[in-house]
Amino acid sequence: MLTAAIVLYNNNEKVLRQAVDSFLSVPLEKRLYLVDNSETDAFRTCFVSDEITYIHTGKNIGFGKGHNWILEELEAKSKFHLILNPDAYFEPNTIPQLIKEIVNRDKVGIIAPKILYPDGSFQLSIRRFPKIYDFFLRRIPGIKNIFKDTFKKGNYLNGPLDKPMNVEAVSGCFQVFDTNVFTKIKGFDERYFMYMEDLDICRKVHEAGYNVLYYPLVTVYHHSAYDSKKKPKLLLIHLSSIVKYFIKWNT
């Protein structure tokens, strides 16, 4: 069975419905887990289907812990598992194509598609494991133009992006796992409340002996608000996660 999880927190219902409807359109046996970290269970009656399991945690327990909430169920039920952001959407055959690649290739732990913004522009979604200076390149306006080669190398922009390739890390907005790999590494590290957990889990997949495959022959659309660049509280959470990441991996 194909499973997917979306972790919610006071999301826009219209945008969330795009994500839910996209998954429900996939022509496979499937189950979607909506893990709602909101204070109220307002979404309980918004998305009702035999293929949806709604879980209300009652408080914001974080991204990784929300996804890990269903870990035991996945071990018993799931063959492939999708980590899906509530602001991403895609065509019905996207996931079957990605699953086919997992099956036909050796040692693929995660596969991820090309990510575009809704207007069709390219979104950075693959990267090498970061160094401290990479965060300055991403956040300080204009600095990446000074260190163009470093920025391009860190984001795989110095080579062709139209062919499948093994990469170090892919964005957590859309990751398809071999479920055995996801459960083997015990899902996400819950020490990250939010941010950096996608990089962390890619490192864990590599350490377990599996590849992370970028497959740009299919496309997913992602709104991506980059809230930590706009909201001081989220920026502090992001900085905290960055510190945890570099302490953990000693890089």
N, C-alpha and C positions, 0 to 999 in steps of 0.2 A: 504493500500500500504506500501511496505518496501521502505524506503529511506536511503541514506547514504551520507556522506559528507567526502571529502578529501580536506584538506587545503594544498595548494602547495606553495613552494618557491624555484624556481630554482632547481627543483629536477632532478635526473637522470631519463631520459625518459624510459630506459629499465626496471628499477626497478619499476617505477610508472606504467608501462603497466601491470606488474604482478598484482598489486593491482586492477587496473581498470578491467582487464579481469576476475579476480576472482569474483568481484562483478557482472559483467554482465553475468556470468555463473550461477548465482543463479536462480533456477526454480520458481520464484515468480514474480508477478507484482511489478515493482520496478522503482526507479529513483535515479541516482547518480548525486550529485552536486559536481562539481570541482570548488572550490573557490581558484582562483589563486592570491596569494599575490606578485607575481613577478612584476618587473617593466615593462616588455614586455608581450604581450599575445601570446608567441610562442607556448603554448600548445593548443591554440584555435583550430587549424587544425589537431592536433595530435590525438585527441580523439573525434570522431564524431559518434554519435549514437542517435536514437530516445529516448533512455533511459538516456541520459546524458544532463545535463544543465551546461554549462560552464559560470563562472562568473569571470570577471577580475576586481579586486579591484584597481589595478594600483600602489599599494605600500604595504609594509609589515605591515599589521595592527595587526598581532599577531595571535596566534593559536585560542584562545577562541573567539575573536571578529570575526575571519574568520568563525568559525563554527556557531556563532550566526547570521551571515548575512542572513541565510535562515529561521530563527526562525518562522516568520509569515507564510511562505509557509508551514512549517511542521504542524502547527496547523490545517490547512485546508485539507492537503493531506495525512499525514503519520499516520500509526498505530504503526510501529516499526521503530526505527532509529538507524543506525550504525555510530559510530565515527570510522573512518578508517585512519590509518596512510598510507602515500604514499609508505612505504617500508614494508608493510605486505601483505600476500597472503594466500589463503585457498582453500579448496575443495568446489564444488557447494552445497553440502548438509549441510555444516557447519551451516549456518545461519538458515535454516529451523529447524534443530534440536534445536538450541538455542531458537528460537521463540516458539517452542512447549513447552519448559520448562517454559518460561514466562507465557504462557497460562494456563498450568497445575498446577502452583504453585501460592500461595497467595502472593501478595504484593512484587513482584520482580520489582524493578525499573531499575536495570542494571544487565545484565548477561555477563560473559566473559569466554572464553575458556582457556585451557592450551596454553601457548605460548612457542614455541621452536625457536631456531636459525635455519637458513637454513641447518646447518650441523646436525640437529636433537638433539642438546644438549638443556638442560632445561634452560629457561630464567626466572629470577625472575619477576613475574608479579602481585603477590598479596602481600599485606602487611597490617600491622596494622597502624593506624594513627601515624605518627612519633613524636618522641621527638627529641630535638636538637642533642643529641648524636648519633642518628641513621645515620645522615649524615656523621659523622666522621667514623662510622663503615663501611659505604659503600665506602668512598672515600680514606681513608688512608690505603695504602697497609699493610697487615699483622695484622691490629688491630682487625679485626673480628675474627681472630684465637685466640686472647687473650680473647675476650668476646663472645665465641661461643654460649653460651646459650641465651644471649641477642639478638644476630644477628638472631639466628634460630627462636626465639619467634616472633621477629618483622616481619619476612618474612614467618611465618607459616611453617617453616621447621622442627618443633619439633613434627609434627603429620603426618598422612597419607595425601598425596596429590592426591590420585587416585580416590577420591569420591567427589561428589558435596557438597559444604558447603557454608554457608553465611560467608562473610568476611567483613572487614572494608573497604578495598580499592582494586581496580584493575587498572592495567595499562591503560593509555589512548590510547594505540596503537590500541586497538580493544574493543569497548564497545557497546553492543546492549542495547538500551533503549526501554522501553515502552514510546512511544512518548508523551503520556499525562503527564508522569512524567517529561520528559525533558523540555517540554514547561511550566509546572507548576512551576518548579524551575527557569525558565527563562534562561536555558542553562548555559553556562560557565560564571564565573566571569571575566569580561574583564579587571580587574585591573592587572591580570597576563598577561604579554606579551607572555611569554612562560615558561613552566615548572610549576609544582605544581598544575596546573588547574585540573588535573585528580584526585588528592587527594581531592582537594577542592570540586569538583562536587560530589564525593562519600559521603563526609560529608553532603552536601546539600540534597542528596537523603535520607540518614539516618534521617536527621532532619525532612524531609517531611513525615516520617513514612513508608519508603519502605526499602527493603533489597537489598544488593549487593551480587549476587550469582556467585560463582566460579564453573564452570562446566568443569572439566578436561576430560570428555569423548569425547570431540572433540578438534581438534588442529588447531592452526593458526601459521604460520611461520612469523617471524619478523626479519629483518636485524639488526636494532638497532645499530646505530653508536656511541651512547653516546658522542656526539660532545662536550658537556659542560665539559668533562674531558680532552679535547684536545685543545680547542680554548678559549683563555682568555676572549674574548668578550662574548661568550656564558656562560662562567663560571660566569661572573659578572651578567648577566641576571638571571641565576639560583639562585645566592645568593640573588638578589633583590626579586625574587619570594618567596624564603624561608622566608625572613623577613616579607613580606606581609602576608604570610600564618600564621605565628605564632602570628603576631599582630591581625589578623582578628579573629582567633580561640582562642586566649588567652591561649595557651597551652605551 
